[in-house]
Amino acid sequence: MKIAITAGDPNGIGYEVILKALEDPKIFELFTPVIYGSARAATHYRRMMDLPGVQLNQINDATQAKDGFASIINVTDDVQPEPGVSSPQAGKDALAALEAAVADLRAGKVDALVTAPINKKNIQSETFAFPGHTEYLEASYGDGAKALMILATEKLRVALVTTHLPIGRLSEAITRENIVEKLRIFASSLHRDFACDNPRIAVLALNPHAGEEGLLGTEETEVIAPAIAEAREAGIQAFGPYPADGFFGSGAYTRFDGVLAMYHDQGLAPFKTIAMDRGFNFTAGLPYVRTSPDHGTGYDIAGQGVASAQSMREAIYAAIDIVRNRAIEDEAHANPLKRQYRPDDKKRQDKQRRDNTPAADNTAAEAPADKPAND
């Protein structure tokens, strides 16, 4: 399995965490890494911080990558890195690496994509006018599919209805249609990518205390609750809306396979508090696998040799697992047998539709005990 790894912002901690993640030669038994960036920049950081001597074979094309070795393709300008400095050149190099990796992903030369952090400001250009990786990948190689940002660990998965959006524009983006669409993508990804059978999804409220029955906002009763009901009618096990303030601290998230948050910091602040370096970012809903560490460029510690590579490792391991999970799921459903219905089955299903009764008894999941207490 070949995995493309973009170097990200060359003045951040991207090269450091990549080299540290690849320092154990046993990792090459799992996959063949193909790094997109600059061999000179990688060598600069390795010598500056006395990093592990990972051998990087310089190649011109991903098809030349050999199993058991790490390869690097020079796709950026041969410029000396400036650790901790945000510059137009750094943004240009980050974009060049991303575009080259995505082109090889589309061409089938690599099996998945892992992206090191970029600076969302300096990467802006005529060809990159997006808030981040997620939106760029959806537009450039989504083939019409909608992307969903999921931050995940082995036991916690948080998805977002809105991603890199200013707070002032949140209310207009929280629509019934948008929530239902995200729930569909989330449920499908939990099943196919994370091997969760019939996943349970908790949906967070937008306003404090879930709106206090309209006193603190009406989005819960007018938008979010109807979206949950629509998703349930489609067979998705969605529950809520739950007040966000106590949901994570109370441990309520442990009773669900996934949590859908309304906006970026509502979901990611508690996730990163809980997950620390064990988390990774996954772009669900697209026809290929893309993961990344759950941290930023780390300008404040760039070049100091203190950055943790654990999140990069988790992103790599997750990409491998998700590629395999998709292959298993697709093979299992490649030639489905036509289901044979008995008359009694048909009558039971018709009655459930008339009564609008869910197929499973979820009364316990909707009980007040499952709902975190308000302040």
C-alpha positions in Angstrom: 0.0 0.0 0.0 1.4 3.4 -1.0 0.5 6.5 1.0 1.2 10.0 -0.1 2.4 12.3 2.7 2.5 16.0 2.0 5.1 18.1 3.8 2.7 20.9 4.6 4.1 24.3 5.5 7.9 23.9 5.3 8.4 26.5 8.1 6.2 24.5 10.5 6.7 21.1 12.2 5.6 19.1 9.2 9.0 17.6 8.3 9.9 17.0 11.9 6.8 14.9 12.7 7.0 13.0 9.4 10.7 12.0 10.0 9.9 11.1 13.6 6.9 9.0 12.5 9.0 7.1 10.1 12.0 6.5 12.4 10.9 2.9 13.2 11.8 0.7 10.2 9.0 -1.7 11.2 6.5 0.9 10.0 7.5 0.1 6.4 6.0 -3.4 6.8 2.6 -1.7 6.8 2.9 0.7 3.9 5.2 2.5 1.5 5.5 6.2 2.2 5.8 8.7 -0.7 6.6 12.2 0.6 5.8 15.3 -1.5 8.0 18.2 -0.6 11.7 19.0 -0.7 14.6 16.7 0.0 16.7 19.7 0.9 14.2 20.9 3.5 13.9 17.4 5.0 17.7 17.2 5.3 17.9 20.7 6.8 15.5 19.8 9.6 17.1 16.4 10.2 20.6 18.0 10.7 19.3 21.0 12.6 17.5 18.9 15.3 19.6 15.8 15.0 16.5 13.7 14.0 16.6 10.0 13.3 18.5 9.2 10.1 15.5 8.1 8.0 16.8 7.3 4.5 14.7 9.2 1.9 15.1 7.9 -1.6 14.6 10.7 -4.1 12.3 9.7 -7.0 10.7 11.4 -9.9 7.4 9.6 -9.9 5.3 7.7 -7.3 5.5 4.5 -9.4 9.2 4.4 -8.6 8.7 4.0 -4.9 10.1 0.8 -3.5 8.5 -1.3 -0.7 10.5 -1.1 2.6 11.8 2.4 1.9 10.7 6.0 2.3 10.7 8.0 -0.9 10.5 11.7 -1.5 9.5 13.6 -4.6 10.8 17.2 -5.0 7.9 19.3 -6.0 8.7 22.6 -4.3 11.2 25.4 -4.9 14.7 24.6 -3.5 14.5 27.3 -0.8 16.0 27.2 2.7 13.3 26.8 5.4 12.7 29.5 7.9 11.3 27.7 11.0 8.5 29.6 12.7 8.0 32.1 9.9 4.8 32.5 7.9 5.8 33.5 4.4 4.3 33.5 0.8 7.0 31.1 -0.2 6.0 28.6 2.5 2.4 28.8 1.3 3.5 28.3 -2.3 5.5 25.2 -1.4 2.7 23.7 0.7 0.2 24.1 -2.2 2.7 22.6 -4.7 3.1 19.5 -2.5 -0.7 19.2 -2.0 -1.5 19.5 -5.7 1.1 17.0 -6.7 -0.1 14.4 -4.2 -3.7 14.9 -5.2 -2.8 14.4 -8.8 -1.1 11.1 -8.1 -4.1 10.1 -5.9 -6.5 10.7 -8.7 -4.2 8.8 -11.1 -4.2 5.8 -8.8 -0.4 6.0 -8.2 -1.0 6.1 -4.4 -3.7 4.5 -2.3 -4.3 7.2 0.3 -3.3 10.7 1.3 -1.9 12.0 4.7 -1.4 15.8 4.9 0.9 17.6 7.2 -0.5 21.0 8.5 -0.7 24.1 6.3 -1.1 27.7 7.2 -4.6 28.7 6.0 -3.5 32.3 5.4 -0.3 32.1 3.5 -1.5 29.3 1.2 -4.2 31.5 -0.3 -3.7 32.1 -4.0 -5.6 32.2 -7.3 -5.6 28.4 -7.3 -6.4 28.0 -3.5 -9.2 30.1 -2.2 -10.5 27.7 0.4 -10.7 27.8 4.3 -8.7 24.6 4.5 -7.8 21.1 3.3 -11.3 19.7 3.6 -12.9 22.3 1.3 -10.1 22.2 -1.2 -10.3 18.4 -1.5 -14.0 18.4 -1.9 -13.8 20.9 -4.7 -10.7 19.5 -6.5 -11.3 15.8 -6.2 -14.7 15.2 -4.7 -16.4 14.4 -8.0 -19.5 16.0 -6.7 -19.4 14.2 -3.3 -19.8 16.3 -0.1 -17.0 16.1 2.4 -17.4 15.8 6.2 -14.7 16.6 8.7 -14.3 13.9 11.4 -11.8 14.1 14.3 -11.3 10.7 15.7 -9.6 8.4 18.1 -10.2 4.7 18.6 -13.2 5.5 20.9 -14.3 9.0 20.1 -15.4 10.4 16.7 -16.6 14.0 16.3 -18.0 15.3 13.0 -18.9 18.9 12.2 -21.9 20.4 10.4 -19.9 23.5 9.7 -16.1 23.7 9.5 -14.0 26.8 9.0 -16.8 29.3 9.3 -16.9 32.6 11.2 -19.2 32.5 14.3 -21.3 35.4 12.8 -22.4 33.1 9.9 -23.2 30.0 11.9 -27.0 30.4 12.2 -27.6 30.7 8.5 -25.5 27.6 7.8 -27.3 25.4 10.4 -30.2 24.2 8.3 -32.3 21.1 8.4 -31.0 20.0 5.0 -27.4 20.5 6.0 -27.7 18.6 9.2 -29.5 15.7 7.5 -26.8 15.5 4.8 -24.0 15.5 7.4 -25.8 12.7 9.3 -26.1 10.6 6.2 -22.4 11.0 5.4 -21.4 10.4 9.0 -23.5 7.3 9.4 -22.2 5.9 6.2 -18.6 6.6 7.1 -18.9 5.1 10.6 -20.2 1.9 9.0 -17.8 1.7 6.0 -14.7 3.4 7.2 -14.8 2.6 10.9 -16.6 -0.7 10.8 -19.4 0.4 13.2 -22.5 -1.8 12.7 -25.7 0.3 12.8 -23.9 3.3 14.5 -25.5 5.5 17.1 -24.9 9.3 16.6 -25.4 12.0 19.2 -26.4 15.4 17.8 -25.4 18.5 19.8 -27.5 21.6 20.2 -26.4 25.0 18.9 -27.6 27.2 21.8 -26.8 27.1 25.5 -28.9 24.5 27.4 -30.3 23.3 24.0 -32.2 26.6 23.7 -34.2 26.2 27.0 -37.4 25.5 25.0 -37.0 28.6 22.9 -35.9 31.0 25.6 -32.2 31.0 24.5 -32.8 30.2 20.8 -35.2 28.3 18.5 -32.8 26.4 16.2 -33.2 23.3 18.4 -36.9 23.0 18.0 -37.3 24.5 14.5 -34.2 23.0 12.8 -32.1 20.5 14.6 -34.9 18.3 16.1 -36.8 18.0 12.8 -33.5 17.1 11.1 -32.9 14.3 13.6 -36.5 13.1 13.1 -35.9 13.0 9.3 -32.7 11.1 9.7 -34.3 8.6 11.9 -37.1 8.0 9.3 -34.2 7.2 6.9 -32.9 4.5 9.2 -30.1 6.6 10.9 -29.8 6.2 14.6 -29.5 9.8 15.6 -30.4 11.2 19.0 -30.6 14.6 20.6 -30.2 17.5 20.5 -28.0 17.4 23.6 -26.7 20.5 25.4 -23.1 20.8 24.4 -21.7 22.2 27.7 -21.9 19.0 29.8 -22.0 16.4 27.1 -18.3 15.5 27.0 -17.5 16.2 30.7 -20.2 13.9 31.8 -18.9 11.1 29.7 -22.2 10.9 27.7 -20.2 10.6 24.5 -19.0 7.1 25.5 -22.6 5.8 24.8 -22.4 6.7 21.1 -20.3 5.8 18.1 -20.1 9.3 16.9 -21.0 12.9 17.9 -22.2 15.5 15.4 -21.3 19.1 16.5 -22.8 22.2 15.0 -19.6 24.2 14.6 -15.8 23.9 14.7 -14.8 24.8 18.3 -17.9 23.2 19.8 -16.7 19.8 18.7 -12.9 20.2 18.4 -12.1 22.0 21.7 -13.4 19.1 23.9 -12.1 16.5 21.4 -8.6 17.9 21.6 -8.8 18.1 25.4 -9.8 14.5 25.6 -7.7 13.1 22.7 -4.4 15.1 23.0 -1.9 13.5 20.6 -4.0 10.4 20.0 -6.4 12.1 17.6 -6.4 12.4 13.8 -8.5 14.2 11.2 -10.3 12.3 8.5 -12.2 13.7 5.5 -15.2 11.5 5.1 -17.6 11.3 2.2 -15.0 11.5 -0.6 -14.0 8.7 -3.0 -10.6 8.4 -1.5 -9.0 8.3 2.0 -7.4 11.4 3.4 -6.2 11.8 7.0 -4.0 14.3 8.8 -2.7 15.1 12.3 -5.2 17.0 14.5 -2.7 19.9 15.2 -1.6 23.0 13.3 1.8 24.2 11.9 3.3 24.7 15.3 5.3 27.8 14.4 6.0 28.4 18.1 8.0 25.2 18.4 9.2 24.7 14.8 12.9 23.7 14.5 13.2 23.0 18.2 12.9 19.2 18.0 10.2 19.0 20.6 7.1 18.3 18.4 5.3 15.1 19.1 4.8 12.8 16.1 2.1 10.7 17.7 -0.8 12.4 15.9 1.0 11.9 12.6 1.5 8.3 13.4 -2.2 8.0 14.2 -3.1 9.7 10.9 -1.0 7.2 9.0 -2.3 4.2 10.9 -5.9 5.4 10.4 -5.3 5.8 6.6 -4.1 2.2 6.4 -7.1 0.9 8.5 -9.7 2.9 6.5 -8.4 1.7 3.2 -8.6 -1.9 4.4 -12.0 -1.4 6.0 -13.4 0.0 2.7 -11.9 -3.0 0.8 -13.5 -5.4 3.2 -16.9 -3.7 3.1 -16.9 -3.3 -0.7 -15.9 -7.0 -1.2 -18.6 -8.1 1.2 -21.3 -6.2 -0.8 -19.9 -6.8 -4.3 -22.5 -9.4 -5.2 -25.4 -9.2 -2.7 -28.0 -11.9 -2.7 -31.6 -10.8 -3.4 -33.4 -10.9 -0.1 -36.4 -13.2 0.1 -39.3 -11.7 2.0 -41.8 -13.7 3.8 -45.4 -12.4 3.9 -45.1 -11.8 7.6 -42.0 -9.7 7.1 -43.8 -7.5 4.5 -46.8 -7.0 6.8 -44.6 -6.1 9.7 -42.7 -3.5 7.7 -45.9 -2.0 6.3 -47.2 -1.6 9.9 -44.0 0.0 11.0 -44.2 2.6 8.2 -47.8 3.4 9.0 -47.1 3.8 12.7 -43.8 5.5 12.0 -42.3 3.1 14.6 -38.5 2.6 14.5 -37.4 -1.0 13.8 -35.5 -1.2 17.1 -36.6 -0.1 20.6 -34.5 3.0 21.3 -36.5 4.2 24.3 -33.6 3.8 26.6 -31.4 6.0 24.4 -34.0 8.8 24.5 -34.5 8.7 28.2 -33.7 11.8 30.2 -30.8 9.9 31.9 -28.9 10.0 28.6 -29.2 13.8 28.4 -26.4 15.7 30.2 -27.7 18.0 32.9 -27.9 21.8 32.3 -25.8 24.2 34.4 
